[in-house]
Amino acid sequence: MSNIVFYSFRTNKVLKEFQENGIPVFVFGSLKKDFELFSEILKKEKPDRVLGLAAISGKSRSEAVTINRFGRIGKVSKDGKDSYVLENIGGKEFRTSKTPTTSFCNWTIYRTREFIEKNGLKSQVSFIHFNQADTKRLTTLCQALTNPI
């Protein structure tokens, strides 16, 4: 069994489906407050992989990079790196995004990647934006990651 931590957001309408399929998901509501809890989980679990999941109305995609930007002009981390490369987890199932986001999804994945580096963890970090129509494919991918053959 692989040690993987999944996370998503309280606005995700398929959280119940993940839970019903044995995929435990940490849920972000308040970014800063919940990141404190999430970082404690990362310290304790020392996961092999962290996978963020967010539902979107567009085409599903695996994020290739996270950038130090939040909104139009804000930064995620005042003195942080410009960007971090993310692990491509989607393979052929989910195309790779050509442009990073600057919203809540980017904030959490950037902070996660930065935290992992600063704390000497060896976790691979990935993020998938998925269309609700792709929920079954994503659930199958998550189950395979949790229980590799």
Salt bridges, closest charged atoms under 4 A:
GLU20 OE2 - LYS16 NZ 3.96
GLU40 OE2 - LYS43 NZ 3.33
GLU63 OE2 - ARG61 NE 3.08
GLU63 OE2 - HIS129 ND1 2.70
GLU93 OE1 - ARG137 NH1 3.35
GLU114 OE2 - LYS118 NZ 3.65
GLU117 OE1 - LYS81 NZ 2.93
ASP134 OD1 - ARG137 NH2 3.27
